[in-house]
Amino acid sequence: MEKINQYEAATLGKFIGNLLKLAHWLFIMLVVSGLLWLASLLPMLSGPFISILLELVLWACVFIASFILVGNILAYYYVLGCEMNNLERFSEQAYKKAGK
């Protein structure tokens, strides 16, 4: 039972680590979009290239944020499933002990 719990904890740790990497990339994209927005305010730098880059970076922010949201939902249901499995294993052990 301990090995199963260790496996579940390791899997959840890897999953959360991947979510943190996505959050790091979201932060980078937000900083880049802010810099592009500031660059678009200057008349010398405002042009179609900056506006296209700004739009692409903002769409990247939306997609990364949606990946993080979906990942959090999946992590929640993974933890819920692990707890249900642990509860079933515990109840089976309790029935075995009570039956003997």
C-alpha positions as CSV (number, residue, x, y, z in Angstrom):
1,M,0.0,0.0,0.0
2,E,2.9,2.4,0.7
3,K,4.3,1.8,-2.8
4,I,0.9,2.7,-4.3
5,N,0.8,5.9,-2.2
6,Q,4.4,6.8,-3.2
7,Y,3.5,6.2,-6.9
8,E,0.4,8.4,-6.6
9,A,2.4,11.2,-4.8
10,A,5.2,11.0,-7.4
11,T,2.8,11.2,-10.3
12,L,0.9,14.1,-8.7
13,G,4.3,15.9,-8.0
14,K,5.3,15.5,-11.6
15,F,2.0,16.8,-12.8
16,I,2.2,19.8,-10.5
17,G,5.7,20.5,-11.6
18,N,4.5,20.6,-15.2
19,L,1.8,23.0,-14.2
20,L,4.4,25.2,-12.6
21,K,6.5,25.2,-15.8
22,L,3.4,26.3,-17.7
23,A,2.8,29.1,-15.1
24,H,6.4,30.2,-15.6
25,W,5.9,30.4,-19.4
26,L,2.6,32.3,-18.8
27,F,4.5,34.8,-16.7
28,I,7.1,35.2,-19.5
29,M,4.4,35.7,-22.1
30,L,2.6,38.3,-19.9
31,V,5.9,40.3,-19.5
32,V,6.6,40.1,-23.2
33,S,3.1,41.3,-24.0
34,G,3.5,44.2,-21.6
35,L,6.8,45.2,-23.3
36,L,5.2,44.9,-26.7
37,W,2.3,47.0,-25.6
38,L,4.7,49.7,-24.3
39,A,6.6,49.5,-27.6
40,S,3.4,49.9,-29.6
41,L,2.8,53.2,-27.8
42,L,5.9,54.8,-29.3
43,P,5.1,56.3,-32.7
44,M,8.5,55.1,-34.1
45,L,7.9,51.5,-33.1
46,S,4.2,51.2,-33.7
47,G,3.5,49.3,-36.9
48,P,1.9,46.1,-38.2
49,F,4.8,43.9,-37.0
50,I,4.5,44.9,-33.4
51,S,0.7,44.7,-33.4
52,I,0.9,41.2,-35.0
53,L,3.4,40.1,-32.4
54,L,1.3,41.5,-29.6
55,E,-1.7,39.7,-30.8
56,L,0.2,36.4,-31.1
57,V,1.6,36.7,-27.6
58,L,-1.8,37.5,-26.2
59,W,-3.3,34.4,-27.8
60,A,-0.4,32.4,-26.4
61,C,-1.3,33.7,-23.0
62,V,-4.9,32.6,-23.5
63,F,-3.9,29.1,-24.6
64,I,-1.3,28.7,-21.8
65,A,-3.9,29.9,-19.2
66,S,-6.4,27.4,-20.6
67,F,-3.9,24.6,-20.4
68,I,-3.2,25.5,-16.7
69,L,-7.0,25.6,-16.0
70,V,-7.5,22.2,-17.6
71,G,-4.5,20.8,-15.8
72,N,-5.8,22.0,-12.5
73,I,-9.1,20.3,-13.1
74,L,-7.4,17.0,-14.1
75,A,-5.2,17.2,-11.0
76,Y,-8.3,17.7,-8.8
77,Y,-10.0,14.6,-10.3
78,Y,-6.7,12.6,-10.0
79,V,-6.5,13.4,-6.3
80,L,-10.2,12.6,-5.9
81,G,-9.7,9.2,-7.7
82,C,-6.7,8.4,-5.5
83,E,-8.6,9.2,-2.4
84,M,-11.5,7.0,-3.5
85,N,-9.1,4.1,-4.2
86,N,-7.4,4.5,-0.8
87,L,-10.8,4.5,0.9
88,E,-11.8,1.3,-1.0
89,R,-8.6,-0.4,-0.1
90,F,-9.0,0.7,3.5
91,S,-12.6,-0.6,3.7
92,E,-11.6,-3.9,2.1
93,Q,-8.8,-4.3,4.7
94,A,-11.3,-3.5,7.5
95,Y,-13.8,-6.1,6.2
96,K,-11.0,-8.7,6.1
97,K,-9.9,-7.9,9.6
98,A,-13.5,-7.9,10.9
99,G,-14.3,-11.2,9.1
100,K,-11.4,-13.1,10.7
